[in-house]
């Protein structure tokens, strides 16, 4: 596809038939048959503005110089747009005879497009190529809908079966219906003179006069009435009078009434003109029909569809209509008629007049269906003057709560809203502000745990506004008393909020002090975050008696450090580990499986840090595995090197008698095996002895055969 700027330029150059400028763009592309992007600098006819190829546009505008230039660059005259329209079709649509003459094969679609778009010269040219107008009903019917009397007359002169074809149905319409639908009275009169009459109905109930009334063509309606159209028939599926009222064509409504149509005539499904005009909001038609005596029983359903102007019109005509009943119907339709909803609040109803379920429906629809409802009605007289039904009591979320606050509504004393709406409003940094915080007088009566949870979860240390709001809210909490009731892990657990959120929070210590031991354990032993910047927080936790150990698995905090942390440097690992060692943690403490912290990571920074601090690399778990065994098992050469550097014994055996060398060879790790032998691993300690070590090495699978040979040679030299 051509880029946007080039697409805009190509359109301009083709319109001006500037082949030289067009060529300057085409030269930048290998393929001239790329699609154009919709132009953004000028509004072109829709038919050629929706991503055709340049040659289609050139054919439409008849830009012969550009057309030739495109051909020189390899444009394909047979390329189709949307797998349908060809270059010759665009020429026929644009009426460009000079382009059409380039084609020796002209298809029926070219004729149809030439007819449809009213291009008589193209119609004559294509006809001269041998097109028979009797061969396809489409030619006659498209002509009658084209609004071009000249084309209709030309086809009539060349087509002996014109009247027969025009009388037949093409789709669901005959030619007279198509002419009426186009609103061209000249073609309608031409067909009427040929003997076509509006005295038949299509399979779906259409008539020519109905279609003329739909498009608002008074001249066509008059011509059909004067020719004897049976427009007064009752109980038809479609009626021209009802349709004119529906579409708001007052001139046709007046004309048909003058011609004696029954003002209360109905369609077969019971619709009359007044009902349809009300539903479509045709004020002038409704007013005229009422003035002329149209009968109307009060139907609340119809009034709920009315515009405010039509509603007032009926109030004046019929007297009082129960606005609550109308409002109920508006509610059942989810207040889609927002204009009438607003009108009722402004002039006829008060929020205090409504049943509670209807008020709730307003707030429900505002939240789940259309956020504009409250914005439309809050400043109406009926909403502002309520006393009993305070809008705050019906809020469904914090956004509605904050909206009402910003509109100036007062929160009732001792107001408690379900679903933590007030708490959410206070702690949602998108909406809250210091005025809103002051607005909530009795903050101590709210769910303090939930407020703290939201503050911690939404905190952003890089946002000064959030820092300020946290300070204000926390001060209000202090004024209300201590952060009462130990904070529950139900709120903070289950990964709703991580320990990193807690540790970065400026009021962490105050919150931590209010937690009971169970809550602390549930939160901080599950996924404790380690960072040197939180050392002061760890120190506070230790002073409050927190052990950082998992009693379930008999692990200490260094196990957690190795398991969960992803620090950037050896120095930071050492800083944190040293802090906890000084606090009493044993760097070599084993858990229930006999595994020390060293076993819990393959991070070289972490391993180096605790090795430097004195971790024993030769501790074995209950199966006899050491850290070196595990490094060989998990194929980590860099850990093998590190452990050996800090004194790991390369000849320790598991309870099954496996040395690190045996594990390396069994895992096809020739590089690790080679390194172990070079650094003290004895092949004599291999299960089955040295000879077996050599045989196992020969069976080792590796893509690096040269390295395998070196390993075999090394083992052989140590036999």
BELGI-V340861 format. One record per residue. N is the residue number from 0. RES is the residue in one letter. PHI is phi in whole degrees, 0 to 359 (none if undefined). OMEGA is omega as a letter, one per 20 degrees, with the letter a starting at -180 (* if undefined). Layout:
BEGIN
n-><N,N>
res-><RES,RES>
phi-><PHI,PHI>
omega-><OMEGA,OMEGA>
END
This chain:
BEGIN
n-><0,1,2,3,4,5,6,7,8,9,10,11,12,13,14,15,16,17,18,19,20,21,22,23,24,25,26,27,28,29,30,31,32,33,34,35,36,37,38,39,40,41,42,43,44,45,46,47,48,49,50,51,52,53,54,55,56,57,58,59,60,61,62,63,64,65,66,67,68,69,70,71,72,73,74,75,76,77,78,79,80,81,82,83,84,85,86,87,88,89,90,91,92,93,94,95,96,97,98,99,100,101,102,103,104,105,106,107,108,109,110,111,112,113,114,115,116,117,118,119,120,121,122,123,124,125,126,127,128,129,130,131,132,133,134,135,136,137,138,139,140,141,142,143,144,145,146,147,148,149,150,151,152,153,154,155,156,157,158,159,160,161,162,163,164,165,166,167,168,169,170,171,172,173,174,175,176,177,178,179,180,181,182,183,184,185,186,187,188,189,190,191,192,193,194,195,196,197,198,199,200,201,202,203,204,205,206,207,208,209,210,211,212,213,214,215,216,217,218,219,220,221,222,223,224,225,226,227,228,229,230,231,232,233,234,235,236,237,238,239,240,241,242,243,244,245,246,247,248,249,250,251,252,253,254,255,256,257,258,259,260,261,262,263,264,265,266,267,268,269,270,271,272,273,274,275,276,277,278,279,280,281,282,283,284,285,286,287,288,289,290,291,292,293,294,295,296,297,298,299,300,301,302,303,304,305,306,307,308,309,310,311,312,313,314,315,316,317,318,319,320,321,322,323,324,325,326,327,328,329,330,331,332,333,334,335,336,337,338,339,340,341,342,343,344,345,346,347,348,349,350,351,352,353,354,355,356,357,358,359,360,361,362,363,364,365,366,367,368,369,370,371,372,373,374,375,376,377,378,379,380,381,382,383,384,385,386,387,388,389,390,391,392,393,394,395,396,397,398,399,400,401,402,403,404,405,406,407,408,409,410,411,412,413,414,415,416,417,418,419,420,421,422,423,424,425,426,427,428,429,430,431,432,433,434,435,436,437,438,439,440,441,442,443,444,445,446,447,448,449,450,451,452,453,454,455,456,457,458,459,460,461,462,463,464,465,466,467,468,469,470,471,472,473,474,475,476,477,478,479,480,481,482,483,484,485,486,487,488,489,490,491,492,493,494,495,496,497,498,499,500,501,502,503,504,505,506,507,508,509,510,511,512,513,514,515,516,517,518,519,520,521,522,523,524,525,526,527,528,529,530,531,532,533,534,535,536,537,538,539,540,541,542,543,544,545,546,547,548,549,550,551,552,553,554,555,556,557,558,559,560,561,562,563,564,565,566,567,568,569,570,571,572,573,574,575,576,577,578,579,580,581,582,583,584,585,586,587,588,589,590,591,592,593,594,595,596,597,598,599,600,601,602,603,604,605,606,607,608,609,610,611,612,613,614,615,616,617,618,619,620,621,622,623,624,625,626,627,628,629,630,631,632,633,634,635,636,637,638,639,640,641,642,643,644,645,646,647,648,649,650,651,652,653,654,655,656,657,658,659,660,661,662,663,664,665,666,667,668,669,670,671,672,673,674,675,676,677,678,679,680,681,682,683,684,685,686,687,688,689,690,691,692,693,694,695,696,697,698,699,700,701,702,703,704,705,706,707,708,709,710,711,712,713,714,715,716,717,718>
res-><X,X,X,X,X,X,X,X,X,X,X,X,X,X,X,X,X,X,X,X,X,X,X,X,X,X,X,X,X,X,X,X,X,X,X,X,X,X,X,X,X,X,X,X,X,X,X,X,X,X,X,X,X,X,X,X,X,X,X,X,X,X,X,X,X,X,X,X,X,X,X,X,X,X,X,X,X,X,X,X,X,X,X,X,X,X,X,X,X,X,X,X,X,X,X,X,X,X,X,X,X,X,X,X,X,X,X,X,X,X,X,X,X,X,X,X,X,X,X,X,X,X,X,X,X,X,X,X,X,X,X,X,X,X,X,X,X,X,X,X,X,X,X,X,X,X,X,X,X,X,X,X,X,X,X,X,X,X,X,X,X,X,X,X,X,X,X,X,X,X,X,X,X,X,X,X,X,X,X,X,X,X,X,X,X,X,X,X,X,X,X,X,X,X,X,X,X,X,X,X,X,X,X,X,X,X,X,X,X,X,X,X,X,X,X,X,X,X,X,X,X,X,X,X,X,X,X,X,X,X,X,X,X,X,X,X,X,X,X,X,X,X,X,X,X,X,X,X,X,X,X,X,X,X,X,X,X,X,X,X,X,X,X,X,X,X,X,X,X,X,X,X,X,X,X,X,X,X,X,X,X,X,X,X,X,X,X,X,X,X,X,X,X,X,X,X,X,X,X,X,X,X,X,X,X,X,X,X,X,X,X,X,X,X,X,X,X,X,X,X,X,X,X,X,X,X,X,X,X,X,X,X,X,X,X,X,X,X,X,X,X,X,X,X,X,X,X,X,X,X,X,X,X,X,X,X,X,X,X,X,X,X,X,X,X,X,X,X,X,X,X,X,X,X,X,X,X,X,X,X,X,X,X,X,X,X,X,X,X,X,X,X,X,X,X,X,X,X,X,X,X,X,X,X,X,X,X,X,X,X,X,X,X,X,X,X,X,X,X,X,X,X,X,X,X,X,X,X,X,X,X,X,X,X,X,X,X,X,X,X,X,X,X,X,X,X,X,X,X,X,X,X,X,X,X,X,X,X,X,X,X,X,X,X,X,X,X,X,X,X,X,X,X,X,X,X,X,X,X,X,X,X,X,X,X,X,X,X,X,X,X,X,X,X,X,X,X,X,X,X,X,X,X,X,X,X,X,X,X,X,X,X,X,X,X,X,X,X,X,X,X,X,X,X,X,X,X,X,X,X,X,X,X,X,X,X,X,X,X,X,X,X,X,X,X,X,X,X,X,X,X,X,X,X,X,X,X,X,X,X,X,X,X,X,X,X,X,X,X,X,X,X,X,X,X,X,X,X,X,X,X,X,X,X,X,X,X,X,X,X,X,X,X,X,X,X,X,X,X,X,X,X,X,X,X,X,X,X,X,X,X,X,X,X,X,X,X,X,X,X,X,X,X,X,X,X,X,X,X,X,X,X,X,X,X,X,X,X,X,X,X,X,X,X,X,X,X,X,X,X,X,X,X,X,X,X,X,X,X,X,X,X,X,X,X,X,X,X,X,X,X,X,X,X,X,X,X,X,X,X,X,X,X,X,X,X,X,X,X,X,X,X,X,X,X,X,X,X,X,X,X,X,X,X,X,X,X,X,X,X,X,X,X,X,X,X,X,X,X>
phi-><none,294,290,296,297,293,299,302,294,299,302,297,294,291,301,277,53,264,293,295,292,299,297,295,274,300,295,271,235,282,239,282,265,294,280,274,276,300,296,248,259,200,267,268,306,304,297,241,259,254,63,277,264,304,292,294,295,298,294,296,272,68,276,292,296,293,300,295,298,297,297,297,272,99,296,262,290,261,294,254,259,57,60,226,275,257,300,296,293,295,296,293,296,279,72,261,296,297,282,301,297,286,257,273,251,248,268,298,296,299,295,300,292,298,293,301,261,71,257,297,300,292,300,296,296,295,299,294,274,109,290,256,294,276,282,210,302,301,299,294,291,296,297,292,262,279,70,250,296,299,294,300,295,298,295,301,292,263,237,300,265,304,296,299,291,297,281,280,268,242,77,240,222,267,295,296,297,294,295,295,295,282,78,265,291,297,290,302,296,300,291,296,295,281,105,288,227,269,240,230,241,288,299,261,98,281,226,295,292,297,293,295,293,298,275,81,268,296,297,292,301,300,299,288,296,293,273,104,300,273,278,266,297,267,59,278,296,237,231,295,291,297,292,299,293,299,275,81,270,296,298,289,303,297,298,293,295,297,273,96,290,290,297,256,301,237,279,295,260,90,273,247,296,294,301,292,295,296,298,267,71,272,300,297,291,301,300,292,296,296,297,274,95,299,277,211,270,290,240,302,300,290,296,292,265,284,282,304,295,290,301,296,300,288,301,291,276,259,95,292,241,296,291,294,296,296,296,300,291,299,295,295,258,59,56,295,273,292,295,289,303,296,297,295,295,284,233,231,227,241,303,291,281,271,298,299,293,287,296,300,295,301,288,295,294,297,283,261,241,204,291,267,297,298,297,277,251,298,263,279,299,289,269,285,265,291,240,277,267,296,302,302,291,248,300,250,200,293,296,294,301,294,299,296,299,294,277,98,287,261,280,300,295,60,287,234,256,286,61,57,294,294,299,296,297,294,250,269,293,289,244,286,203,297,293,294,298,293,297,277,288,263,293,291,275,275,280,297,301,293,299,298,304,292,299,293,295,265,292,227,295,266,250,297,296,295,300,294,295,299,298,294,295,294,294,295,295,297,296,282,123,297,291,287,61,306,294,270,291,298,285,268,274,55,64,294,209,266,294,297,300,295,295,276,286,295,252,304,299,294,289,301,296,270,278,278,298,296,297,301,296,298,276,264,255,272,210,301,268,248,200,298,287,256,300,294,289,298,297,297,297,296,296,270,91,281,266,58,242,261,298,295,247,57,253,253,295,290,300,294,302,292,284,256,278,222,274,271,213,297,299,290,300,297,300,287,299,297,301,284,296,295,279,114,283,271,294,249,297,259,269,297,262,78,252,278,306,304,284,262,205,240,280,298,296,294,295,298,299,282,294,295,273,109,296,277,284,252,296,245,279,296,266,89,278,256,299,292,303,294,298,290,295,265,62,248,298,295,284,302,299,296,294,295,298,255,94,294,277,284,244,294,241,283,295,269,83,266,269,306,296,297,293,298,292,294,261,60,259,295,293,292,301,300,293,298,296,296,244,106,290,267,290,289,273,291,306,91,93,296,298,294,300,296,297,295,295,295,271,296,263,203,281,270,293,295,292,298,297,297,295,298,296,295,295,299,288,255,292>
omega-><r,r,a,a,r,r,r,a,a,r,a,a,r,r,r,a,a,a,a,r,r,a,a,r,a,a,r,a,r,a,r,a,r,r,r,r,a,a,a,a,a,a,r,r,a,a,a,a,a,r,r,r,a,a,r,a,r,r,a,a,a,a,a,r,r,r,r,r,r,r,r,r,r,r,a,r,a,a,a,r,a,r,a,a,r,a,a,r,r,r,r,r,a,a,a,a,a,r,a,a,r,a,r,a,a,a,a,a,r,r,a,a,r,r,a,a,r,a,a,a,r,r,a,a,a,r,a,r,r,r,r,a,r,a,a,r,a,a,a,a,r,r,a,r,a,a,r,r,a,r,r,a,r,a,r,a,a,a,a,a,a,a,r,a,a,a,a,r,r,a,r,a,r,a,r,r,a,r,r,r,r,r,a,a,r,r,r,a,r,a,r,r,r,r,r,a,r,a,r,a,a,a,r,r,a,r,a,a,r,a,r,r,a,a,r,a,a,a,r,r,r,a,a,r,a,r,r,r,a,a,a,a,a,r,r,r,r,a,a,a,r,a,r,r,a,a,r,a,a,a,r,r,a,a,a,r,r,r,r,r,r,a,a,a,a,r,a,r,r,r,r,a,a,r,a,r,r,a,a,r,a,a,a,r,r,a,a,a,r,r,a,r,r,a,a,r,a,r,a,a,a,a,r,r,a,r,r,a,r,r,r,r,r,r,a,a,a,a,a,r,a,a,r,r,r,r,r,r,r,r,a,r,r,r,r,r,a,a,r,r,r,a,r,r,a,a,a,a,r,a,r,a,a,r,a,a,r,r,r,a,r,a,r,a,r,a,a,a,a,a,a,a,a,r,a,a,a,a,r,a,a,r,a,a,a,r,a,a,a,a,a,a,a,a,r,r,a,a,r,r,a,r,r,r,a,r,r,r,a,r,r,r,a,a,r,a,a,r,r,a,r,r,r,a,a,a,r,a,r,a,a,r,a,r,r,r,r,a,r,a,a,a,a,r,a,r,a,r,a,r,r,r,a,r,a,a,a,a,r,a,a,a,a,r,r,r,a,a,r,r,a,a,a,r,r,r,r,a,r,a,r,r,a,r,a,a,a,r,r,r,a,a,r,r,r,a,a,r,r,r,r,a,a,a,a,a,a,a,a,r,a,a,a,r,r,a,a,r,r,a,a,a,a,r,a,a,a,r,a,r,a,a,r,a,r,r,r,a,r,r,r,r,r,r,a,a,a,a,r,a,a,a,r,r,r,a,r,r,a,r,a,a,a,a,r,a,a,a,r,a,a,r,a,a,a,a,a,r,a,r,r,r,r,a,r,a,a,a,r,r,a,r,r,a,r,r,a,a,a,a,r,r,a,r,a,a,r,a,a,r,r,a,r,r,a,a,a,r,r,r,a,r,r,a,r,r,r,r,a,r,r,a,a,r,a,a,a,r,r,r,a,a,r,r,a,r,r,a,a,a,r,a,r,r,r,r,a,r,r,r,r,r,a,a,r,r,r,a,a,a,r,r,r,a,r,a,r,a,r,r,a,r,r,r,r,r,a,r,a,a,r,r,r,a,r,r,r,a,a,a,r,r,a,a,r,r,r,r,r,r,r,r,a,r,a,a,a,r,*>
END
